[in-house]
Amino acid sequence: MKEITKLDTLDKIFGGAGKVKVMRLFLFNPDEHYEASDVARRAKISSDKVRSILNALEKIEMIQKRVFYKEEKTKTRGIVKNKKKGWILNKKFSYLVPLKNMLINVRPCRARDIKEKFATAGVIKLIIISGLFIEEWESRLDIVIVGDRLKNNVIEGALRGLEAEIGKELKYAVFTTPEFRYRLSVFDKLVRDVLDYPHEVVVDKMDPPISNYK
């Protein structure tokens, strides 16, 4: 029998995974303006579906249509600010707080799903999650990946996929096994800031196990 997660339940309540991803995008980034193309790219869903979702969210006044200026790089004039039309979160939306409680304070991914996303990324020795994966908002990193013969394109693709599901850019670090061991040996602050604070180990094939370093 398929395991039903909280996110699966939310998908059904709100009418599909695409809508949940778009809502999370605006909730996680309340000060950002997005064009429809930005939302489609970030949420990894089709343009037609995005426009339907945006229209629905605008109709209930969760988001508002706004004119804004966006920096864009041109061949002749360098970086210029162009006027755009897009959407932004309506911070006065009546149900903003309960929506945040439902859509942000819910674990976005199961540990098993995270493990599977990086299964073909090389010889994975260690995956640690922290930050938004476990609702530790002040953490320096959300995910640490350690391994050998790493395939950067697969790792980047998996990270972008996770970001689309979650609705927020991830803070991450990728190390080869020797590099990670060296950082442990010199008490590297970035690594220690993950290990010394709340985190979860998704994969541990280190020798000795990472728990021995605490």
C-alpha positions in Angstrom: 0.0 0.0 0.0 1.3 3.5 -0.9 2.3 5.6 2.0 0.2 8.8 2.2 2.1 11.8 3.3 0.9 15.2 4.6 1.9 16.7 1.3 -0.2 14.1 -0.6 -3.1 15.1 1.6 -2.6 18.8 0.9 -2.3 18.2 -2.8 -5.8 16.7 -2.7 -7.3 19.4 -0.5 -6.0 22.2 -2.7 -6.6 20.6 -6.1 -3.3 19.2 -7.1 0.5 19.3 -6.6 0.9 22.2 -9.1 -1.3 24.5 -7.1 0.4 23.6 -3.8 3.9 24.3 -5.4 2.7 27.7 -6.7 1.2 28.7 -3.3 4.3 27.6 -1.5 6.4 29.7 -3.9 4.6 32.9 -3.0 4.4 32.0 0.7 8.1 31.3 1.0 9.0 34.5 -1.0 6.5 37.1 0.2 8.4 40.1 -1.2 9.1 38.7 -4.7 7.3 39.6 -7.9 6.9 36.8 -10.4 5.9 36.8 -14.0 3.9 33.7 -15.2 7.1 32.4 -16.9 9.0 32.7 -13.6 6.4 30.7 -11.8 6.4 28.0 -14.5 10.2 27.7 -14.4 10.4 27.7 -10.6 7.5 25.3 -10.1 8.4 23.1 -13.1 4.8 23.1 -14.5 3.4 24.1 -17.8 2.7 27.7 -18.7 -1.0 27.0 -19.4 -1.4 25.3 -16.0 0.4 28.2 -14.3 -1.8 30.8 -15.8 -4.9 28.9 -14.6 -3.5 28.6 -11.1 -2.5 32.3 -11.0 -5.9 33.4 -12.1 -7.5 31.2 -9.4 -5.2 32.6 -6.7 -5.8 36.2 -7.9 -9.5 35.6 -7.8 -9.5 34.6 -4.1 -7.1 37.6 -3.5 -4.2 35.5 -2.2 -1.9 37.1 -4.8 -2.1 40.5 -6.5 -1.2 41.6 -10.0 1.5 44.3 -10.0 3.7 46.3 -12.3 7.4 46.0 -11.3 10.9 46.5 -12.6 13.1 43.6 -13.4 16.8 43.7 -14.1 17.8 42.0 -17.4 21.0 41.6 -19.2 21.2 42.9 -22.8 23.9 42.6 -25.4 24.2 46.3 -26.1 23.3 48.1 -23.0 24.4 45.8 -20.2 22.0 45.3 -17.3 18.8 47.4 -17.6 15.6 47.6 -15.7 12.5 46.7 -17.7 8.9 47.2 -16.7 7.0 44.0 -16.2 3.6 42.7 -15.1 3.4 40.0 -12.6 2.1 38.8 -9.2 3.1 39.2 -5.6 1.7 37.7 -2.4 -1.1 39.7 -0.8 0.1 40.1 2.8 -3.4 41.2 3.8 -5.0 38.0 2.6 -7.5 36.8 5.3 -6.3 33.2 5.4 -2.6 33.9 5.2 -1.6 32.6 8.6 -3.5 29.3 8.4 -2.2 28.8 4.9 1.4 29.3 6.1 0.8 26.8 8.9 -0.4 24.2 6.5 1.9 24.7 3.6 5.2 25.9 5.1 5.2 24.1 8.5 4.9 20.7 6.8 7.9 18.6 5.8 8.2 19.0 2.0 9.9 15.6 1.3 10.3 12.2 2.9 13.9 11.1 3.6 13.3 8.2 1.3 12.3 10.5 -1.6 15.4 12.6 -1.1 17.6 9.5 -1.1 16.1 8.3 -4.4 16.6 11.7 -6.1 20.4 11.5 -5.6 20.7 7.7 -6.2 22.2 8.1 -9.7 24.4 11.1 -8.8 27.5 9.1 -8.1 28.8 7.0 -5.2 26.8 8.8 -2.5 28.4 8.4 1.0 26.4 10.9 3.0 23.3 13.0 2.8 22.4 15.3 5.7 19.3 17.4 5.8 18.7 20.4 8.0 17.1 23.9 7.5 13.8 24.0 5.8 13.6 20.2 5.6 13.2 20.0 9.4 11.8 23.5 10.1 15.1 24.8 11.4 14.9 28.2 9.6 18.2 29.7 10.9 20.4 26.8 9.7 23.2 27.7 7.4 22.5 24.8 5.0 19.5 22.8 4.0 21.3 19.8 2.6 24.8 18.4 2.5 25.9 15.8 -0.1 29.1 13.8 0.1 30.4 11.2 -2.3 32.8 10.1 -5.0 32.6 10.2 -8.8 29.9 12.8 -8.4 27.7 13.8 -11.4 27.2 17.5 -11.0 24.5 17.7 -13.6 22.4 15.0 -11.8 22.9 16.7 -8.5 21.9 20.1 -9.9 18.8 18.5 -11.5 17.8 16.9 -8.3 18.3 20.1 -6.3 16.2 22.1 -8.9 13.5 19.5 -8.6 13.5 19.7 -4.8 13.3 23.5 -5.1 10.3 23.3 -7.4 8.5 21.0 -4.9 9.4 23.2 -1.9 9.0 26.6 -3.4 12.3 28.0 -2.2 15.9 28.0 -3.2 18.0 25.5 -1.2 21.2 26.3 0.7 23.4 23.3 0.0 27.0 22.1 -0.1 28.5 19.2 -2.1 31.8 17.6 -1.1 34.0 14.7 -2.3 34.6 12.2 0.5 38.3 13.2 1.0 37.3 16.9 1.1 34.6 16.3 3.7 36.9 14.2 5.9 39.5 17.0 5.7 36.9 19.6 6.8 35.9 17.4 9.7 39.5 17.0 10.8 40.1 20.8 10.9 36.7 21.5 12.5 35.5 23.4 9.5 32.9 25.9 10.7 30.4 25.2 7.9 30.4 21.5 8.5 30.3 21.9 12.3 27.4 24.3 12.1 25.4 21.5 10.5 26.6 18.6 12.7 26.4 20.6 16.0 22.8 21.7 15.4 19.5 19.9 14.6 19.8 17.8 11.5 18.9 14.4 10.1 21.1 11.8 8.4 19.4 10.4 5.3 22.3 8.4 3.9 25.4 7.4 5.9 27.9 5.1 4.2 30.9 6.8 5.7 33.6 4.7 7.3 33.5 5.3 10.2 29.8 6.4 10.3 29.2 10.2 10.7 27.8 9.6 14.2 31.3 8.7 15.4 32.5 12.3 14.7 30.1 14.0 17.2 
